[in-house]
């Protein structure tokens, strides 16, 4: 009997220690990554139709469509006026150029499919390999394996720095993969 109690206590202690280590290590790097640009954005106005912007620069806020884009992974470009509404809800939008290697796109798709409040999509006119955008913040990187990608997502997905961080990232428009 004492042996069984000892085994149960030992297993419980081992599981508790493993849970403590898992929580202590956290979800990955935290904080605003080095190189993140603070972007001044106009007021968050809901407008009908398209919102003009420089096609080479993903907008980091401002006027946007009243319908938000469902978060998730897209294999075609998405309407920026809907994606910006998702940024207002606290989403991170990861865009990549058409020259991004397939294995790097798979890495980004993995991030987008396992995280809430993340949009991943190609951006045909983008001049940088990879851009991460949150409401009022932008980070350009060359490689999907750069640790700053996860750090940016950890910092800004669902962040209170967005105007409506608790709002939905589903039930809008768009059909992610």
C-alpha positions in Angstrom: 0.0 0.0 0.0 2.8 2.5 0.9 4.5 1.6 -2.3 1.4 2.6 -4.3 1.0 5.8 -2.4 4.7 6.6 -3.1 4.3 5.9 -6.8 1.2 8.1 -7.1 2.9 10.9 -5.2 6.1 10.6 -7.3 4.1 10.7 -10.6 2.0 13.7 -9.4 5.3 15.5 -8.4 6.8 14.7 -11.8 3.7 16.0 -13.7 3.6 19.1 -11.5 7.3 19.8 -12.2 6.8 19.3 -15.9 3.8 21.7 -15.9 5.8 24.3 -14.0 8.7 24.1 -16.5 6.2 24.4 -19.4 4.6 27.5 -17.9 7.9 29.0 -17.0 9.3 28.7 -20.6 6.2 30.6 -22.0 5.0 30.7 -25.6 8.3 32.0 -26.9 10.1 35.3 -27.2 8.1 38.3 -25.8 8.3 42.0 -26.1 8.5 44.3 -29.2 11.1 42.8 -31.5 14.1 44.8 -32.6 13.4 46.6 -35.9 9.7 47.1 -35.3 8.5 50.4 -36.8 5.8 52.5 -35.1 3.4 53.6 -37.8 1.2 56.6 -37.4 -2.3 55.7 -38.5 -5.4 57.8 -39.3 -8.6 57.4 -37.3 -10.3 54.0 -37.5 -13.2 54.9 -39.7 -15.6 52.3 -41.2 -16.2 53.0 -44.9 -18.0 51.3 -47.8 -16.0 49.7 -50.6 -12.3 49.7 -51.2 -9.8 51.9 -49.4 -7.0 53.2 -51.6 -3.4 52.6 -50.3 0.0 52.2 -51.7 0.0 48.6 -53.1 3.6 48.1 -52.0 2.9 48.9 -48.4 0.4 46.9 -46.3 -1.6 49.4 -44.3 -1.2 49.3 -40.5 -4.5 50.9 -39.6 -6.8 53.8 -40.6 -10.0 53.7 -42.6 -11.3 50.3 -43.4 -14.4 48.3 -44.5 -17.1 47.7 -41.9 -16.6 43.9 -42.4 -13.5 42.3 -40.9 -11.6 39.5 -42.5 -11.7 36.1 -40.8 -8.3 35.3 -39.4 -6.4 32.3 -40.8 -4.3 31.2 -43.7 -5.0 32.4 -47.3 -3.2 31.2 -50.4 -4.4 34.3 -52.4 -4.2 38.0 -51.7 -6.9 39.3 -49.4 -8.7 42.7 -49.5 -6.7 45.1 -47.3 -9.8 47.1 -46.3 -11.1 44.0 -44.5 -7.8 42.8 -43.1 -7.2 46.3 -41.6 -10.5 45.9 -39.8 -9.1 42.6 -38.3 -6.0 44.6 -37.2 -8.4 46.9 -35.4 -9.6 43.7 -33.6 -6.0 42.9 -32.5 -5.0 40.6 -35.4 -1.5 40.3 -36.8 -1.3 40.2 -40.6 1.7 38.4 -42.0 2.2 39.1 -45.7 4.8 37.6 -48.0 6.1 38.3 -51.4 5.6 36.0 -54.4 9.3 35.2 -54.3 9.0 33.6 -50.8 10.3 29.9 -51.0 7.7 27.2 -50.5 9.2 25.9 -47.2 9.1 29.5 -45.8 5.5 29.8 -46.7 4.8 26.5 -44.9 6.4 27.9 -41.8 4.2 31.0 -42.0 1.1 28.9 -42.6 2.0 26.8 -39.5 2.1 30.0 -37.4 -1.2 31.2 -38.9 -3.0 27.9 -38.4 -2.0 27.4 -34.8 -2.6 30.9 -33.5 -5.7 33.0 -33.0 -5.8 36.5 -34.4 -3.3 35.9 -37.2 -3.8 36.3 -40.9 -1.3 34.9 -43.4 -1.5 35.9 -47.1 0.6 36.6 -50.2 0.9 40.2 -51.3 1.8 40.4 -55.0 3.1 44.0 -55.0 5.1 43.7 -51.7 8.8 44.6 -52.2 10.1 43.0 -49.0 10.1 39.2 -48.5 8.1 39.2 -45.3 6.1 41.8 -43.5 4.3 41.6 -40.2 1.7 44.2 -39.4 -0.4 45.0 -36.4 -2.4 48.1 -35.7 0.2 50.9 -35.7 3.2 48.6 -35.9 5.2 47.0 -38.8 8.2 44.7 -39.0 10.0 43.6 -42.2 12.2 40.5 -42.1 13.9 38.4 -44.8 13.4 35.0 -43.4 10.4 33.1 -42.0 12.6 31.4 -39.4 13.7 34.7 -37.9 12.8 34.6 -34.2 11.3 38.0 -34.5 8.4 36.6 -36.4 7.1 34.6 -33.4 8.1 37.5 -31.1 6.0 39.9 -33.1 3.0 37.5 -33.1 3.4 36.9 -29.4 3.5 40.6 -28.7 0.7 41.9 -30.9 -1.9 39.1 -31.6 -4.7 40.1 -29.3 -2.8 43.1 -28.0 -4.5 45.8 -26.1 -2.6 48.3 -28.3 -5.3 47.7 -31.0 -8.4 49.8 -30.8 -10.8 46.7 -30.3 -8.5 43.9 -29.0 -11.4 41.8 -27.6 -13.4 41.8 -30.8 -13.9 38.7 -33.0 -11.5 37.5 -35.7 -14.2 35.1 -37.1 -17.7 35.5 -38.4 -16.6 38.2 -40.9 -15.7 37.8 -44.6 -13.2 35.5 -46.3 -12.7 31.8 -46.3 -9.2 30.8 -45.0 -7.8 27.5 -45.9 
